[in-house]
Amino acid sequence: MKILVKSITIVACLAMSGFALAVSNPTEPTQVNPTNLATAAQNNTQIFHGIVKRLDDGMALYTAKEVYPLIGGNFDMIAGKNVNITGKLVEIGNSKQLTVKRIQLND
């Protein structure tokens, strides 16, 4: 009788260990493909270099080629500083204005 109980216990332990391994083995991970958000070329985003100065009705970026009024924020903190601005040109009326996405100060 004792031998029968021992053998049943051993068989049960072996069966449970196989079941535990089957439960703990993960399935194949799903392949996650990265998604590309719109690139700078698709958004017409450009980088502009220049100095931010005050205009009568706001602030503007003075570049070597042109003056672009800035829209999209409060730019009083960067007045008179040399900056790189990432943004998009928007034509409002007959003037080109720069919608600002990011500002980087140059030393």
A tleap script that builds the chain and sets N, CA, C and O, in Angstrom:
source leaprc.protein.ff14SB
mol = sequence {
  NMET LYS ILE LEU VAL LYS SER ILE THR ILE
  VAL ALA CYS LEU ALA MET SER GLY PHE ALA
  LEU ALA VAL SER ASN PRO THR GLU PRO THR
  GLN VAL ASN PRO THR ASN LEU ALA THR ALA
  ALA GLN ASN ASN THR GLN ILE PHE HIE GLY
  ILE VAL LYS ARG LEU ASP ASP GLY MET ALA
  LEU TYR THR ALA LYS GLU VAL TYR PRO LEU
  ILE GLY GLY ASN PHE ASP MET ILE ALA GLY
  LYS ASN VAL ASN ILE THR GLY LYS LEU VAL
  GLU ILE GLY ASN SER LYS GLN LEU THR VAL
  LYS ARG ILE GLN LEU ASN CASP
}
set mol.1.N position { 0.815 -1.181 0.000 }
set mol.1.CA position { 0.000 0.000 0.000 }
set mol.1.C position { 0.870 1.261 0.000 }
set mol.1.O position { 0.592 2.214 -0.728 }
set mol.2.N position { 1.936 1.256 0.832 }
set mol.2.CA position { 2.815 2.413 0.892 }
set mol.2.C position { 3.520 2.609 -0.446 }
set mol.2.O position { 3.745 3.743 -0.869 }
set mol.3.N position { 3.863 1.535 -1.098 }
set mol.3.CA position { 4.536 1.627 -2.392 }
set mol.3.C position { 3.581 2.220 -3.429 }
set mol.3.O position { 4.000 3.007 -4.277 }
set mol.4.N position { 2.317 1.851 -3.365 }
set mol.4.CA position { 1.323 2.371 -4.296 }
set mol.4.C position { 1.131 3.883 -4.102 }
set mol.4.O position { 1.030 4.618 -5.085 }
set mol.5.N position { 1.081 4.346 -2.874 }
set mol.5.CA position { 0.930 5.776 -2.586 }
set mol.5.C position { 2.157 6.544 -3.066 }
set mol.5.O position { 2.031 7.626 -3.639 }
set mol.6.N position { 3.351 5.980 -2.830 }
set mol.6.CA position { 4.579 6.644 -3.275 }
set mol.6.C position { 4.624 6.734 -4.793 }
set mol.6.O position { 4.990 7.775 -5.338 }
set mol.7.N position { 4.261 5.670 -5.477 }
set mol.7.CA position { 4.318 5.673 -6.938 }
set mol.7.C position { 3.273 6.632 -7.524 }
set mol.7.O position { 3.549 7.314 -8.511 }
set mol.8.N position { 2.079 6.689 -6.926 }
set mol.8.CA position { 1.057 7.631 -7.402 }
set mol.8.C position { 1.525 9.066 -7.178 }
set mol.8.O position { 1.294 9.932 -8.022 }
set mol.9.N position { 2.178 9.323 -6.052 }
set mol.9.CA position { 2.685 10.664 -5.757 }
set mol.9.C position { 3.754 11.069 -6.761 }
set mol.9.O position { 3.764 12.204 -7.237 }
set mol.10.N position { 4.645 10.152 -7.082 }
set mol.10.CA position { 5.718 10.441 -8.041 }
set mol.10.C position { 5.131 10.697 -9.427 }
set mol.10.O position { 5.530 11.643 -10.107 }
set mol.11.N position { 4.191 9.862 -9.845 }
set mol.11.CA position { 3.565 10.041 -11.159 }
set mol.11.C position { 2.813 11.374 -11.210 }
set mol.11.O position { 2.861 12.077 -12.220 }
set mol.12.N position { 2.125 11.716 -10.131 }
set mol.12.CA position { 1.388 12.979 -10.087 }
set mol.12.C position { 2.342 14.166 -10.162 }
set mol.12.O position { 2.059 15.147 -10.850 }
set mol.13.N position { 3.469 14.084 -9.459 }
set mol.13.CA position { 4.453 15.179 -9.501 }
set mol.13.C position { 5.034 15.342 -10.899 }
set mol.13.O position { 5.199 16.465 -11.377 }
set mol.14.N position { 5.344 14.235 -11.554 }
set mol.14.CA position { 5.875 14.306 -12.914 }
set mol.14.C position { 4.839 14.888 -13.876 }
set mol.14.O position { 5.177 15.686 -14.749 }
set mol.15.N position { 3.596 14.491 -13.715 }
set mol.15.CA position { 2.539 15.010 -14.584 }
set mol.15.C position { 2.341 16.509 -14.357 }
set mol.15.O position { 2.145 17.262 -15.310 }
set mol.16.N position { 2.392 16.937 -13.103 }
set mol.16.CA position { 2.207 18.356 -12.789 }
set mol.16.C position { 3.369 19.202 -13.310 }
set mol.16.O position { 3.164 20.332 -13.754 }
set mol.17.N position { 4.591 18.658 -13.257 }
set mol.17.CA position { 5.733 19.435 -13.737 }
set mol.17.C position { 5.646 19.644 -15.244 }
set mol.17.O position { 5.985 20.720 -15.737 }
set mol.18.N position { 5.200 18.641 -15.974 }
set mol.18.CA position { 5.007 18.797 -17.415 }
set mol.18.C position { 3.929 19.809 -17.723 }
set mol.18.O position { 4.055 20.580 -18.675 }
set mol.19.N position { 2.866 19.820 -16.931 }
set mol.19.CA position { 1.782 20.783 -17.124 }
set mol.19.C position { 2.266 22.199 -16.811 }
set mol.19.O position { 1.918 23.150 -17.511 }
set mol.20.N position { 3.063 22.331 -15.763 }
set mol.20.CA position { 3.572 23.652 -15.382 }
set mol.20.C position { 4.481 24.208 -16.469 }
set mol.20.O position { 4.439 25.406 -16.752 }
set mol.21.N position { 5.303 23.359 -17.084 }
set mol.21.CA position { 6.157 23.824 -18.172 }
set mol.21.C position { 5.323 24.252 -19.371 }
set mol.21.O position { 5.634 25.249 -20.022 }
set mol.22.N position { 4.275 23.508 -19.660 }
set mol.22.CA position { 3.433 23.852 -20.802 }
set mol.22.C position { 2.717 25.177 -20.574 }
set mol.22.O position { 2.530 25.945 -21.517 }
set mol.23.N position { 2.322 25.450 -19.359 }
set mol.23.CA position { 1.626 26.700 -19.064 }
set mol.23.C position { 2.592 27.873 -19.066 }
set mol.23.O position { 2.226 28.968 -19.493 }
set mol.24.N position { 3.823 27.667 -18.595 }
set mol.24.CA position { 4.758 28.776 -18.448 }
set mol.24.C position { 5.487 29.135 -19.736 }
set mol.24.O position { 6.072 30.214 -19.816 }
set mol.25.N position { 5.472 28.269 -20.747 }
set mol.25.CA position { 6.143 28.595 -22.004 }
set mol.25.C position { 5.329 29.645 -22.753 }
set mol.25.O position { 4.155 29.421 -23.048 }
set mol.26.N position { 5.933 30.780 -23.061 }
set mol.26.CA position { 5.183 31.824 -23.756 }
set mol.26.C position { 4.952 31.446 -25.214 }
set mol.26.O position { 5.720 30.680 -25.796 }
set mol.27.N position { 3.917 31.977 -25.781 }
set mol.27.CA position { 3.670 31.775 -27.199 }
set mol.27.C position { 4.609 32.684 -27.977 }
set mol.27.O position { 5.305 33.514 -27.391 }
set mol.28.N position { 4.630 32.531 -29.269 }
set mol.28.CA position { 5.491 33.372 -30.097 }
set mol.28.C position { 5.089 34.837 -29.932 }
set mol.28.O position { 3.906 35.167 -30.003 }
set mol.29.N position { 6.059 35.706 -29.717 }
set mol.29.CA position { 5.703 37.125 -29.577 }
set mol.29.C position { 5.190 37.674 -30.907 }
set mol.29.O position { 5.670 37.292 -31.974 }
set mol.30.N position { 4.241 38.545 -30.832 }
set mol.30.CA position { 3.718 39.150 -32.052 }
set mol.30.C position { 4.713 40.181 -32.564 }
set mol.30.O position { 5.338 40.905 -31.790 }
set mol.31.N position { 4.840 40.228 -33.851 }
set mol.31.CA position { 5.765 41.171 -34.476 }
set mol.31.C position { 5.126 42.551 -34.495 }
set mol.31.O position { 4.056 42.740 -35.073 }
set mol.32.N position { 5.775 43.500 -33.869 }
set mol.32.CA position { 5.278 44.872 -33.852 }
set mol.32.C position { 6.063 45.665 -34.879 }
set mol.32.O position { 7.274 45.847 -34.748 }
set mol.33.N position { 5.377 46.126 -35.883 }
set mol.33.CA position { 6.027 46.921 -36.915 }
set mol.33.C position { 5.990 48.388 -36.516 }
set mol.33.O position { 4.926 48.908 -36.181 }
set mol.34.N position { 7.136 49.063 -36.546 }
set mol.34.CA position { 7.126 50.482 -36.187 }
set mol.34.C position { 6.361 51.281 -37.236 }
set mol.34.O position { 6.409 50.982 -38.429 }
set mol.35.N position { 5.676 52.274 -36.776 }
set mol.35.CA position { 4.946 53.133 -37.706 }
set mol.35.C position { 5.713 54.428 -37.882 }
set mol.35.O position { 6.226 55.004 -36.922 }
set mol.36.N position { 5.778 54.856 -39.079 }
set mol.36.CA position { 6.438 56.127 -39.372 }
set mol.36.C position { 5.404 57.226 -39.331 }
set mol.36.O position { 4.415 57.204 -40.063 }
set mol.37.N position { 5.648 58.183 -38.465 }
set mol.37.CA position { 4.828 59.374 -38.503 }
set mol.37.C position { 5.309 60.187 -39.692 }
set mol.37.O position { 6.314 59.839 -40.312 }
set mol.38.N position { 4.646 61.205 -40.000 }
set mol.38.CA position { 5.007 61.991 -41.172 }
set mol.38.C position { 6.428 62.528 -41.033 }
set mol.38.O position { 6.815 63.016 -39.971 }
set mol.39.N position { 7.188 62.437 -42.093 }
set mol.39.CA position { 8.551 62.958 -42.076 }
set mol.39.C position { 8.524 64.465 -42.296 }
set mol.39.O position { 7.487 65.046 -42.615 }
set mol.40.N position { 9.662 65.070 -42.123 }
set mol.40.CA position { 9.754 66.522 -42.293 }
set mol.40.C position { 9.386 66.923 -43.719 }
set mol.40.O position { 8.765 67.964 -43.932 }
set mol.41.N position { 9.766 66.101 -44.693 }
set mol.41.CA position { 9.450 66.428 -46.082 }
set mol.41.C position { 7.948 66.368 -46.333 }
set mol.41.O position { 7.416 67.171 -47.100 }
set mol.42.N position { 7.262 65.427 -45.697 }
set mol.42.CA position { 5.820 65.311 -45.882 }
set mol.42.C position { 5.074 66.451 -45.193 }
set mol.42.O position { 3.998 66.846 -45.642 }
set mol.43.N position { 5.627 66.973 -44.125 }
set mol.43.CA position { 4.982 68.070 -43.397 }
set mol.43.C position { 5.391 69.439 -43.913 }
set mol.43.O position { 4.876 70.452 -43.440 }
set mol.44.N position { 6.299 69.490 -44.865 }
set mol.44.CA position { 6.858 70.753 -45.356 }
set mol.44.C position { 7.534 71.527 -44.233 }
set mol.44.O position { 7.544 72.758 -44.242 }
set mol.45.N position { 8.094 70.817 -43.276 }
set mol.45.CA position { 8.782 71.448 -42.160 }
set mol.45.C position { 10.190 71.821 -42.594 }
set mol.45.O position { 10.878 71.047 -43.259 }
set mol.46.N position { 10.607 73.023 -42.205 }
set mol.46.CA position { 11.939 73.501 -42.548 }
set mol.46.C position { 12.612 74.044 -41.302 }
set mol.46.O position { 11.960 74.308 -40.292 }
set mol.47.N position { 13.924 74.207 -41.384 }
set mol.47.CA position { 14.689 74.799 -40.287 }
set mol.47.C position { 15.191 76.161 -40.753 }
set mol.47.O position { 15.809 76.280 -41.811 }
set mol.48.N position { 14.918 77.183 -39.951 }
set mol.48.CA position { 15.300 78.553 -40.268 }
set mol.48.C position { 16.297 79.041 -39.225 }
set mol.48.O position { 16.153 78.750 -38.038 }
set mol.49.N position { 17.319 79.790 -39.676 }
set mol.49.CA position { 18.344 80.350 -38.791 }
set mol.49.C position { 18.242 81.865 -38.849 }
set mol.49.O position { 18.146 82.446 -39.930 }
set mol.50.N position { 18.264 82.498 -37.691 }
set mol.50.CA position { 18.223 83.949 -37.691 }
set mol.50.C position { 18.077 84.524 -36.296 }
set mol.50.O position { 18.248 83.829 -35.295 }
set mol.51.N position { 17.757 85.815 -36.253 }
set mol.51.CA position { 17.601 86.537 -34.990 }
set mol.51.C position { 16.138 86.953 -34.852 }
set mol.51.O position { 15.530 87.450 -35.799 }
set mol.52.N position { 15.589 86.744 -33.669 }
set mol.52.CA position { 14.202 87.113 -33.394 }
set mol.52.C position { 14.170 88.561 -32.923 }
set mol.52.O position { 14.881 88.940 -31.993 }
set mol.53.N position { 13.330 89.371 -33.584 }
set mol.53.CA position { 13.187 90.786 -33.222 }
set mol.53.C position { 11.709 91.145 -33.168 }
set mol.53.O position { 10.856 90.456 -33.727 }
set mol.54.N position { 11.436 92.244 -32.481 }
set mol.54.CA position { 10.048 92.710 -32.349 }
set mol.54.C position { 9.580 93.410 -33.624 }
set mol.54.O position { 10.336 94.123 -34.284 }
set mol.55.N position { 8.322 93.183 -33.942 }
set mol.55.CA position { 7.617 93.947 -34.973 }
set mol.55.C position { 6.529 94.749 -34.272 }
set mol.55.O position { 6.348 94.629 -33.060 }
set mol.56.N position { 5.807 95.562 -35.030 }
set mol.56.CA position { 4.716 96.342 -34.437 }
set mol.56.C position { 3.635 95.439 -33.845 }
set mol.56.O position { 3.089 95.730 -32.780 }
set mol.57.N position { 3.332 94.350 -34.535 }
set mol.57.CA position { 2.229 93.489 -34.113 }
set mol.57.C position { 2.684 92.122 -33.599 }
set mol.57.O position { 1.876 91.194 -33.557 }
set mol.58.N position { 3.926 91.972 -33.213 }
set mol.58.CA position { 4.406 90.682 -32.705 }
set mol.58.C position { 5.903 90.533 -32.873 }
set mol.58.O position { 6.651 91.507 -32.802 }
set mol.59.N position { 6.329 89.304 -33.096 }
set mol.59.CA position { 7.749 89.000 -33.248 }
set mol.59.C position { 7.991 88.445 -34.650 }
set mol.59.O position { 7.080 87.926 -35.294 }
set mol.60.N position { 9.242 88.566 -35.108 }
set mol.60.CA position { 9.600 88.063 -36.427 }
set mol.60.C position { 11.003 87.484 -36.382 }
set mol.60.O position { 11.835 87.880 -35.565 }
set mol.61.N position { 11.241 86.547 -37.272 }
set mol.61.CA position { 12.568 85.962 -37.434 }
set mol.61.C position { 13.235 86.654 -38.617 }
set mol.61.O position { 12.734 86.611 -39.740 }
set mol.62.N position { 14.367 87.290 -38.351 }
set mol.62.CA position { 15.134 87.957 -39.390 }
set mol.62.C position { 16.216 86.997 -39.862 }
set mol.62.O position { 17.154 86.706 -39.120 }
set mol.63.N position { 16.091 86.503 -41.089 }
set mol.63.CA position { 17.099 85.620 -41.669 }
set mol.63.C position { 17.931 86.424 -42.653 }
set mol.63.O position { 17.684 87.613 -42.856 }
set mol.64.N position { 18.911 85.784 -43.260 }
set mol.64.CA position { 19.751 86.471 -44.237 }
set mol.64.C position { 18.958 86.839 -45.489 }
set mol.64.O position { 19.294 87.809 -46.169 }
set mol.65.N position { 17.907 86.073 -45.802 }
set mol.65.CA position { 17.151 86.302 -47.030 }
set mol.65.C position { 15.861 87.085 -46.831 }
set mol.65.O position { 15.490 87.896 -47.679 }
set mol.66.N position { 15.168 86.846 -45.703 }
set mol.66.CA position { 13.819 87.388 -45.567 }
set mol.66.C position { 13.440 87.545 -44.097 }
set mol.66.O position { 14.123 87.039 -43.207 }
set mol.67.N position { 12.347 88.252 -43.861 }
set mol.67.CA position { 11.803 88.429 -42.515 }
set mol.67.C position { 10.494 87.652 -42.444 }
set mol.67.O position { 9.604 87.840 -43.272 }
set mol.68.N position { 10.385 86.769 -41.439 }
set mol.68.CA position { 9.194 85.939 -41.288 }
set mol.68.C position { 8.504 86.257 -39.963 }
set mol.68.O position { 9.090 86.027 -38.906 }
set mol.69.N position { 7.275 86.779 -39.988 }
set mol.69.CA position { 6.522 86.931 -38.741 }
set mol.69.C position { 6.269 85.558 -38.115 }
set mol.69.O position { 5.989 84.588 -38.820 }
set mol.70.N position { 6.369 85.487 -36.793 }
set mol.70.CA position { 6.220 84.216 -36.083 }
set mol.70.C position { 4.804 84.070 -35.546 }
set mol.70.O position { 4.245 85.009 -34.980 }
set mol.71.N position { 4.229 82.883 -35.728 }
set mol.71.CA position { 2.926 82.577 -35.148 }
set mol.71.C position { 3.018 81.231 -34.440 }
set mol.71.O position { 3.798 80.361 -34.828 }
set mol.72.N position { 2.214 81.076 -33.405 }
set mol.72.CA position { 2.176 79.795 -32.704 }
set mol.72.C position { 2.703 79.842 -31.292 }
set mol.72.O position { 3.005 78.789 -30.729 }
set mol.73.N position { 2.829 81.006 -30.693 }
set mol.73.CA position { 3.300 81.048 -29.316 }
set mol.73.C position { 3.677 82.446 -28.874 }
set mol.73.O position { 3.486 83.422 -29.598 }
set mol.74.N position { 4.219 82.520 -27.669 }
set mol.74.CA position { 4.703 83.776 -27.109 }
set mol.74.C position { 6.225 83.758 -27.209 }
set mol.74.O position { 6.875 82.907 -26.603 }
set mol.75.N position { 6.786 84.676 -27.958 }
set mol.75.CA position { 8.211 84.649 -28.256 }
set mol.75.C position { 8.970 85.792 -27.596 }
set mol.75.O position { 10.073 86.124 -28.030 }
set mol.76.N position { 8.403 86.404 -26.551 }
set mol.76.CA position { 9.059 87.525 -25.874 }
set mol.76.C position { 10.374 87.117 -25.215 }
set mol.76.O position { 11.297 87.928 -25.138 }
set mol.77.N position { 10.476 85.889 -24.744 }
set mol.77.CA position { 11.685 85.432 -24.036 }
set mol.77.C position { 12.891 85.311 -24.950 }
set mol.77.O position { 14.026 85.357 -24.475 }
set mol.78.N position { 12.673 85.157 -26.252 }
set mol.78.CA position { 13.803 84.949 -27.157 }
set mol.78.C position { 14.079 86.172 -28.023 }
set mol.78.O position { 14.808 86.076 -29.011 }
set mol.79.N position { 13.513 87.309 -27.671 }
set mol.79.CA position { 13.733 88.533 -28.453 }
set mol.79.C position { 15.212 88.898 -28.441 }
set mol.79.O position { 15.838 88.942 -27.382 }
set mol.80.N position { 15.763 89.158 -29.612 }
set mol.80.CA position { 17.152 89.555 -29.747 }
set mol.80.C position { 18.143 88.407 -29.730 }
set mol.80.O position { 19.350 88.646 -29.713 }
set mol.81.N position { 17.674 87.177 -29.736 }
set mol.81.CA position { 18.584 86.025 -29.667 }
set mol.81.C position { 18.691 85.335 -31.019 }
set mol.81.O position { 17.763 85.346 -31.828 }
set mol.82.N position { 19.861 84.734 -31.231 }
set mol.82.CA position { 20.125 83.961 -32.431 }
set mol.82.C position { 19.557 82.558 -32.220 }
set mol.82.O position { 19.916 81.882 -31.256 }
set mol.83.N position { 18.670 82.120 -33.118 }
set mol.83.CA position { 17.955 80.859 -32.904 }
set mol.83.C position { 17.890 80.033 -34.180 }
set mol.83.O position { 18.075 80.540 -35.286 }
set mol.84.N position { 17.622 78.748 -33.991 }
set mol.84.CA position { 17.201 77.846 -35.061 }
set mol.84.C position { 15.738 77.545 -34.792 }
set mol.84.O position { 15.386 77.114 -33.694 }
set mol.85.N position { 14.890 77.764 -35.768 }
set mol.85.CA position { 13.461 77.510 -35.603 }
set mol.85.C position { 13.036 76.456 -36.610 }
set mol.85.O position { 13.269 76.592 -37.811 }
set mol.86.N position { 12.414 75.409 -36.104 }
set mol.86.CA position { 11.816 74.392 -36.958 }
set mol.86.C position { 10.348 74.747 -37.102 }
set mol.86.O position { 9.642 74.917 -36.108 }
set mol.87.N position { 9.895 74.859 -38.333 }
set mol.87.CA position { 8.511 75.243 -38.537 }
set mol.87.C position { 8.085 75.119 -39.984 }
set mol.87.O position { 8.800 74.582 -40.830 }
set mol.88.N position { 6.910 75.630 -40.232 }
set mol.88.CA position { 6.297 75.520 -41.548 }
set mol.88.C position { 5.872 76.907 -42.009 }
set mol.88.O position { 5.297 77.680 -41.242 }
set mol.89.N position { 6.159 77.211 -43.260 }
set mol.89.CA position { 5.740 78.489 -43.827 }
set mol.89.C position { 4.269 78.423 -44.215 }
set mol.89.O position { 3.825 77.491 -44.886 }
set mol.90.N position { 3.524 79.433 -43.778 }
set mol.90.CA position { 2.103 79.530 -44.086 }
set mol.90.C position { 1.884 80.866 -44.769 }
set mol.90.O position { 2.376 81.895 -44.307 }
set mol.91.N position { 1.153 80.851 -45.859 }
set mol.91.CA position { 0.886 82.098 -46.569 }
set mol.91.C position { -0.473 82.634 -46.132 }
set mol.91.O position { -1.511 82.037 -46.418 }
set mol.92.N position { -0.452 83.759 -45.443 }
set mol.92.CA position { -1.672 84.417 -44.978 }
set mol.92.C position { -1.758 85.756 -45.693 }
set mol.92.O position { -0.928 86.643 -45.491 }
set mol.93.N position { -2.770 85.883 -46.524 }
set mol.93.CA position { -2.869 87.088 -47.341 }
set mol.93.C position { -1.759 87.090 -48.370 }
set mol.93.O position { -1.620 86.148 -49.150 }
set mol.94.N position { -0.971 88.147 -48.370 }
set mol.94.CA position { 0.154 88.214 -49.306 }
set mol.94.C position { 1.495 88.079 -48.590 }
set mol.94.O position { 2.539 88.335 -49.190 }
set mol.95.N position { 1.483 87.681 -47.315 }
set mol.95.CA position { 2.744 87.545 -46.576 }
set mol.95.C position { 2.948 86.101 -46.124 }
set mol.95.O position { 1.998 85.369 -45.849 }
set mol.96.N position { 4.208 85.728 -46.061 }
set mol.96.CA position { 4.567 84.406 -45.548 }
set mol.96.C position { 4.842 84.530 -44.058 }
set mol.96.O position { 5.624 85.378 -43.628 }
set mol.97.N position { 4.188 83.672 -43.273 }
set mol.97.CA position { 4.424 83.650 -41.835 }
set mol.97.C position { 4.943 82.278 -41.451 }
set mol.97.O position { 4.680 81.284 -42.128 }
set mol.98.N position { 5.680 82.239 -40.361 }
set mol.98.CA position { 6.325 81.010 -39.919 }
set mol.98.C position { 5.589 80.450 -38.709 }
set mol.98.O position { 5.562 81.068 -37.645 }
set mol.99.N position { 4.989 79.268 -38.885 }
set mol.99.CA position { 4.356 78.568 -37.773 }
set mol.99.C position { 5.448 77.789 -37.052 }
set mol.99.O position { 6.067 76.903 -37.640 }
set mol.100.N position { 5.686 78.105 -35.798 }
set mol.100.CA position { 6.811 77.558 -35.044 }
set mol.100.C position { 6.426 76.230 -34.408 }
set mol.100.O position { 5.391 76.111 -33.753 }
set mol.101.N position { 7.291 75.227 -34.619 }
set mol.101.CA position { 7.115 73.937 -33.954 }
set mol.101.C position { 8.135 73.744 -32.838 }
set mol.101.O position { 7.818 73.193 -31.784 }
set mol.102.N position { 9.370 74.205 -33.080 }
set mol.102.CA position { 10.432 74.034 -32.086 }
set mol.102.C position { 11.458 75.143 -32.245 }
set mol.102.O position { 11.742 75.597 -33.354 }
set mol.103.N position { 12.010 75.570 -31.110 }
set mol.103.CA position { 13.028 76.627 -31.108 }
set mol.103.C position { 14.271 76.110 -30.401 }
set mol.103.O position { 14.187 75.490 -29.341 }
set mol.104.N position { 15.425 76.374 -31.003 }
set mol.104.CA position { 16.703 76.020 -30.388 }
set mol.104.C position { 17.554 77.278 -30.345 }
set mol.104.O position { 17.772 77.928 -31.368 }
set mol.105.N position { 18.034 77.617 -29.152 }
set mol.105.CA position { 18.883 78.800 -29.004 }
set mol.105.C position { 20.303 78.473 -29.426 }
set mol.105.O position { 20.825 77.408 -29.096 }
set mol.106.N position { 20.929 79.385 -30.154 }
set mol.106.CA position { 22.337 79.245 -30.533 }
set mol.106.C position { 23.176 80.093 -29.599 }
set mol.106.O position { 22.752 81.173 -29.187 }
set mol.107.N position { 24.349 79.618 -29.266 }
set mol.107.CA position { 25.251 80.392 -28.397 }
set mol.107.C position { 26.107 81.325 -29.207 }
set mol.107.O position { 26.925 82.054 -28.648 }
savepdb mol mol.pdb
quit
